[in-house]
Amino acid sequence: MPAIVRRYWRTVFGARAKGSAAVVVPVLRSVLAAVVAGAGVSVLPRCLCRRELASGAVVASLEPEIAPINTIFPATRTGAVALPQITAVYGELTAVAAGW
């Protein structure tokens, strides 16, 4: 079972997900395309599928009272933090993330 599904299931249902995935696709945009094409169901971040939700191409089958948290870990190569463009991106991410 993909990690995003396991975390969602545990947070929303308070239990471990049973079963297995029929298809595992490592790129979430491809998962969204498969769902839009009718390949089944998945757990996707709302920010990824806002347009498809608004158009009706996909529907949210559940609106949990407490939404699962998806933690983001910024990472870079050793020594890259010294590069001004990396420092700028990291600073912007941490500033914006304070409001999440």
N, C-alpha and C positions, 0 to 999 in steps of 0.2 A: 504494500500500500504506500503511495507517495507520501512524503513527510507533510505536505500541506493538508492532505486529507486527514492524516492521523491527528495533527494538531487541532484541526477544525472539529473533528468528531469528539475528541477528548474535551475540548472547551465547551462545546455546545451541548453534548449529550452526557458528559461526565463519565464516559466509558471508552474502552478501547474499541476501535473499529474492527469488525470481523469481516472476513472475506478477503478477496484480493482484487487488484485492478486488472481489467481485461487488457488494457493498453496503458503503458506509461510513456508519456512524451515529456522530454526534459525542458522544453521551451513553452512557457505559459501562453504565449500568443498562439502557438500551434494547438494547444489544448482548447483555447477559446474557439479557434477556427473549426476544430473537430466538433465541438458542442453545437456551434451555429449550423454546421452541416448535418446535424442530427445523429452524431455518433454516440450520444449518451449524455451522462451528467458528470459534473466535476465540481470541485471547490476552487473558486477563483477570487483573487482580490477584486473588490468593487472598482478600484481605480483602473483596473485593466479592462473592464467590460462595461463602463458607464454608458458608452454610446450604444452598445448592443442592448443593454437594459432599457434605455430610453426609447429605442426604436421598436422594442418588442422582439428582436431577433433571439434573445434569451430572456428567461424569467428567473427571478429569485424564488426558489422553491421553499425557502425558509428565511425568515427575518428574525434571527435570534435576539433575545433581549440584551444579552451581553455578547458583543461581537468578539471573535478571536483576535488576539494581538499577533501581528507579524513583525517580529523584531528584525531590524536591518543592522547589519554590521559593516560599516565602511572599512575597506581594506585597500592596501596599496603595497607595492614592492618595498622591500627594505631600502631606505635611503631616498625614496621618491618624495617623502614629505618635505624635503628640502627644496623641491621644485616649486616655483611660485604659483604655477597653475594648479598644482595639486593642493597646495595650501589654501588657495582661493576657493576651490570646490569644497574642500573639507570644512572651511569656515562657513560657507553658505549653507551646506547641509546641516551642520550643527545648529546654526542660527534658526533655520526654518523648522528643524525637528523639535525645537523647544515648544513650538505651538501645536505639535501633534498630540 
